[in-house]
Amino acid sequence: MTDALPVDVEALIGKLQYEEEGEFPVERGYFWTSAASVENANPIFWDDAVAEEITQGPVAPLSLLSAWFRPHHWAPGRTVEKLPLQIHFDLKARFELPEAIMTENVTTFHEPIRPGDRITSAQRLVSVSEEQTRRLGTGRFWVIDVEYRNQRDELCGVERWTGFGYRRADMPKDPQ
Amino acid sequence: MITFDQVSVGDALPSMTYDVTSTTVVLGALASRDWRPMHHDYHFAVERQGVQDIFLNSPNQGAWLERFVTDWTGPKGRLGRLRFKMRKPIFPGDTMVIEGVARDVSVDDTGCGWVELDLTIRVGDVTCTESEAKVAIPTSSDDNPWRRRGDDWRP
């Protein structure tokens, strides 16, 4: 429900925000690190001949999609931490909810991502719930879409995230 | 490698069991470039977030589910859609069990064969994550869903 939302938040719903290119070209090392993290032996990631035959060359694990828009933890000259899924953090700040977790993800996969690709992402706020109390605390759910395109403007995937920003019952409003 | 004619509604996928450690959690978070402290900092997770330990991050759960599905389909299996809902965090010390069942099989207007799966990640009797996957699998030994592009790929 959005009828009880502040006007400034209501105005953001449906608006495309934070369209930006990833901080580095897609690199194959991440394919292997990701596959290794879950002991995924799928030969399209490990065997060049199989990758050539099946996927016409190396492709990224599909579940790695969001990695391509996650900023470095630090970069020269950066004085403020740059955060992925910025709308999520904007909402935490706007509603003064110090904690947040992601509760649901729906990803639709399109054009495979390949080494050297430059991926551009853009975020869109879909909805924000009324305040409600759950086991973790009191807060709001919100839904955010992230769309990913490659350097040829081909759609690579769309992620829909549901987050819950909350304040623990035993914790006062964060003075920050 | 599985083909479309070999799958029926109600088929169960081979289950997978894995003992989660702190390394599992941290490796998965860093592999997905997720630097948030609840996936590597015990004190942050416990004292700020109010949970019992660091826990598996969302993209890494996606990676486990992707592996589980393609272990079954073989390398020509191509995920079209993956949904997962995290009901309870998965912590170091948990033994997670991933299970799946074919809920629907269909061929779309382009001739692409799809299997829709209901998946779960549970620890003991508790379902931690509910998931649905839509995966394209070859309709014959000559078919390859990865060759589909543009309008021929409708996930």
Interface residues (C-beta under 8 A of the other chain):
Chain A: Y30 T33 S34 A35 A36 S37 V38 E39 N40 N42 P43 I44 V50 I54 T55 Q56 V59 P61 L62 S63 L64 L65 S66 A67 R70 H73 P84 P98 E99 I101 M102 T103 E104 N105 V106 T107 T108 F109 H110 E111 P112 L136 G137 W161 R168
Chain B: T24 L27 G28 L30 A31 S32 R33 D34 W35 M38 R48 Q49 G50 S58 P59 N60 G62 A63 W64 L65 E66 R67 T70 D71 P75 K76 R78 L79 G80 R81 L82 R83 F84 K85 M86 N144 W146 R147 R149 W153 P155
